[in-house]
């Protein structure tokens, strides 16, 4: 038998729930605002439902307990009548109660040992009541209508039995009113939940929309756009984003300033080197003149190379790549070596270098970077100091501050303060604020050699050590102060050194 291949085979499709890329099994709501508002509305509705359910349950339970308490109290009073006068006294008491029952909601039945009715307004013993001391809720017929009632049967001596009941039409009616009230309250609360959810969604959209508009403006190049503060809890996010944008704006402004400064400061040496080489090419008459022009051009190009190397060092320091070379640094030896190294340079310039230090704790840092920073400060001080003046290199530990605001020497020093002071022209307040910017040079330093990167490098080294750079007017001169905090490793080393010295 050959297979008939003329008919196409029927494909078998299989649906896989949650299949990636399919439309089924996927949450349709993707808006964060809608999800947040929906969660708020559902939580509010569930809370309100539980609250109303508790009110309904407590109200109906209170009514039920009130009816049962009435039945129990009435039954106890009737049993006392039995104790005093037997069946005749109990029958008279039931008759009196029925005559005085204005609301016509009391139900009684007294039967003898043969089941014959002796007193009460019930026609006979209900078939459903089989247990004594147990509450029954039954529907009975009274006159021309049916009504719910609650009963409880009691055994009396000599085979007599008693039923005490209460018509609960009023309780049922009140229960219905309470139930309808709870339902309408639930409907109104649901509407309030939906309205509140819409309000929350609108607030969420406004907050996200403000952030989105600001981000879009920044992406378009407008770095001055900021998120509007509304006085709500969302201002914390807005202030954080605005602070971030301020930081980005300052960084971008710094990049523009650096770019302009590089273009301005490099154009002169490059143009001078080109002119010298071009002049030597066309006008040099001997190899010596040509060699002199080439040497001058090489010097200008070396100056350009030095600027780029300084920029590269600053970038590496600011990136924190040099922190891996941190070791314990002996600041006392470092300052002594720097003073000895620059004492000769100061004498050549007709200056005096004075070293004023106290015993310093070891510092966890990069010794070469600290040497470079101090070298830049001393070079600047020598460069701008007049002859026959004094340079001061000073260092001392800074004590910790207790919570009371007083020094706490027992806690060890908080850091080290190193300062370099000269007696030169100094800087005005406006120049001090910009002194750490790259390529910035004060008006008094325009005619002196340099690139304006010295204090930028010092600032980068100080930041690398989590320190602080401060410039103050010394009248006369300028005082540059480095505060370098002690890390946990340096504090432990400092305490071990002090303990060793004390024991010796």
Secondary structure in CASP SS format (residue, H / E / C, confidence):
PFRMAT SS
TARGET T0000
AUTHOR 0000-0000-0000
METHOD secondary structure of the structure
MODEL  1
X C 1.00
X C 1.00
X C 1.00
X C 1.00
X C 1.00
X C 1.00
X C 1.00
X C 1.00
X C 1.00
X C 1.00
X C 1.00
X C 1.00
X C 1.00
X C 1.00
X C 1.00
X C 1.00
X C 1.00
X C 1.00
X C 1.00
X C 1.00
X C 1.00
X C 1.00
X C 1.00
X C 1.00
X C 1.00
X C 1.00
X C 1.00
X C 1.00
X C 1.00
X C 1.00
X C 1.00
X H 1.00
X H 1.00
X H 1.00
X H 1.00
X H 1.00
X H 1.00
X H 1.00
X H 1.00
X H 1.00
X H 1.00
X H 1.00
X H 1.00
X H 1.00
X H 1.00
X H 1.00
X H 1.00
X H 1.00
X H 1.00
X H 1.00
X H 1.00
X H 1.00
X H 1.00
X H 1.00
X H 1.00
X H 1.00
X H 1.00
X H 1.00
X H 1.00
X H 1.00
X H 1.00
X H 1.00
X H 1.00
X H 1.00
X H 1.00
X H 1.00
X H 1.00
X H 1.00
X H 1.00
X H 1.00
X H 1.00
X H 1.00
X H 1.00
X H 1.00
X H 1.00
X H 1.00
X H 1.00
X H 1.00
X H 1.00
X H 1.00
X H 1.00
X H 1.00
X H 1.00
X H 1.00
X H 1.00
X H 1.00
X H 1.00
X H 1.00
X H 1.00
X H 1.00
X H 1.00
X H 1.00
X H 1.00
X H 1.00
X H 1.00
X H 1.00
X H 1.00
X H 1.00
X H 1.00
X H 1.00
X C 1.00
X C 1.00
X C 1.00
X C 1.00
X C 1.00
X E 1.00
X E 1.00
X E 1.00
X E 1.00
X E 1.00
X E 1.00
X C 1.00
X C 1.00
X C 1.00
X C 1.00
X C 1.00
X E 1.00
X E 1.00
X E 1.00
X E 1.00
X C 1.00
X C 1.00
X C 1.00
X C 1.00
X C 1.00
X C 1.00
X C 1.00
X C 1.00
X C 1.00
X C 1.00
X C 1.00
X C 1.00
X C 1.00
X C 1.00
X E 1.00
X E 1.00
X E 1.00
X E 1.00
X E 1.00
X E 1.00
X E 1.00
X E 1.00
X C 1.00
X C 1.00
X E 1.00
X E 1.00
X E 1.00
X E 1.00
X E 1.00
X E 1.00
X E 1.00
X E 1.00
X E 1.00
X E 1.00
X E 1.00
X C 1.00
X H 1.00
X H 1.00
X H 1.00
X C 1.00
X E 1.00
X E 1.00
X E 1.00
X E 1.00
X E 1.00
X E 1.00
X E 1.00
X C 1.00
X H 1.00
X H 1.00
X H 1.00
X H 1.00
X H 1.00
X H 1.00
X H 1.00
X H 1.00
X H 1.00
X H 1.00
X H 1.00
X H 1.00
X H 1.00
X H 1.00
X H 1.00
X H 1.00
X H 1.00
X H 1.00
X H 1.00
X H 1.00
X H 1.00
X H 1.00
X H 1.00
X H 1.00
X H 1.00
X H 1.00
X H 1.00
X H 1.00
X H 1.00
X H 1.00
X H 1.00
X H 1.00
X H 1.00
X H 1.00
X H 1.00
X H 1.00
X H 1.00
X H 1.00
X H 1.00
X H 1.00
X H 1.00
X H 1.00
X H 1.00
X H 1.00
X H 1.00
X H 1.00
X H 1.00
X H 1.00
X H 1.00
X H 1.00
X H 1.00
X C 1.00
X C 1.00
X C 1.00
X C 1.00
X C 1.00
X C 1.00
X C 1.00
X C 1.00
X C 1.00
X C 1.00
X C 1.00
X C 1.00
X C 1.00
X C 1.00
X C 1.00
X H 1.00
X H 1.00
X H 1.00
X H 1.00
X H 1.00
X H 1.00
X H 1.00
X H 1.00
X H 1.00
X H 1.00
X H 1.00
X H 1.00
X H 1.00
X H 1.00
X H 1.00
X H 1.00
X H 1.00
X H 1.00
X H 1.00
X H 1.00
X H 1.00
X H 1.00
X H 1.00
X H 1.00
X H 1.00
X H 1.00
X H 1.00
X H 1.00
X H 1.00
X H 1.00
X H 1.00
X H 1.00
X H 1.00
X H 1.00
X H 1.00
X H 1.00
X H 1.00
X H 1.00
X H 1.00
X H 1.00
X H 1.00
X H 1.00
X H 1.00
X H 1.00
X H 1.00
X H 1.00
X H 1.00
X H 1.00
X H 1.00
X C 1.00
X C 1.00
X C 1.00
X H 1.00
X H 1.00
X H 1.00
X H 1.00
X H 1.00
X H 1.00
X H 1.00
X H 1.00
X H 1.00
X H 1.00
X H 1.00
X H 1.00
X H 1.00
X H 1.00
X H 1.00
X H 1.00
X H 1.00
X H 1.00
X H 1.00
X H 1.00
X H 1.00
X H 1.00
X H 1.00
X H 1.00
X H 1.00
X H 1.00
X H 1.00
X H 1.00
X H 1.00
X H 1.00
X H 1.00
X H 1.00
X C 1.00
X C 1.00
X H 1.00
X H 1.00
X H 1.00
X H 1.00
X H 1.00
X C 1.00
X E 1.00
X E 1.00
X E 1.00
X C 1.00
X H 1.00
X H 1.00
X H 1.00
X H 1.00
X H 1.00
X H 1.00
X H 1.00
X H 1.00
X H 1.00
X H 1.00
X H 1.00
X H 1.00
X H 1.00
X H 1.00
X H 1.00
X H 1.00
X H 1.00
X H 1.00
X C 1.00
X C 1.00
X C 1.00
X E 1.00
X E 1.00
X E 1.00
X E 1.00
X E 1.00
X E 1.00
X C 1.00
X C 1.00
X C 1.00
X C 1.00
X C 1.00
X E 1.00
X E 1.00
X E 1.00
X C 1.00
X H 1.00
X H 1.00
X H 1.00
X H 1.00
X H 1.00
X H 1.00
X H 1.00
X H 1.00
X H 1.00
X H 1.00
X H 1.00
X H 1.00
X H 1.00
X H 1.00
X H 1.00
X H 1.00
X H 1.00
X H 1.00
X C 1.00
X C 1.00
X C 1.00
X C 1.00
X C 1.00
X E 1.00
X E 1.00
X E 1.00
X E 1.00
X E 1.00
X E 1.00
X E 1.00
X E 1.00
X E 1.00
X E 1.00
X C 1.00
X E 1.00
X C 1.00
X C 1.00
X C 1.00
X C 1.00
X C 1.00
X E 1.00
X C 1.00
X H 1.00
X H 1.00
X H 1.00
X C 1.00
X E 1.00
X E 1.00
X E 1.00
X E 1.00
X E 1.00
X E 1.00
X E 1.00
X E 1.00
X E 1.00
X C 1.00
X C 1.00
X C 1.00
X C 1.00
X C 1.00
X C 1.00
X C 1.00
X H 1.00
X H 1.00
X H 1.00
X H 1.00
X H 1.00
X H 1.00
X C 1.00
X C 1.00
X C 1.00
X C 1.00
X C 1.00
X C 1.00
X C 1.00
X C 1.00
X H 1.00
X H 1.00
X H 1.00
X C 1.00
X C 1.00
X C 1.00
X C 1.00
X C 1.00
X C 1.00
X C 1.00
X C 1.00
X H 1.00
X H 1.00
X H 1.00
X H 1.00
X H 1.00
X H 1.00
X H 1.00
X H 1.00
X H 1.00
X H 1.00
X H 1.00
X C 1.00
X C 1.00
X C 1.00
X E 1.00
X E 1.00
X E 1.00
X E 1.00
X E 1.00
X E 1.00
X C 1.00
X C 1.00
X C 1.00
X C 1.00
X E 1.00
X E 1.00
X E 1.00
X E 1.00
X E 1.00
X E 1.00
X E 1.00
X E 1.00
X C 1.00
X C 1.00
X H 1.00
X H 1.00
X H 1.00
X H 1.00
X H 1.00
X H 1.00
X H 1.00
X H 1.00
X H 1.00
X H 1.00
X H 1.00
X H 1.00
X H 1.00
X H 1.00
X H 1.00
X H 1.00
X C 1.00
END
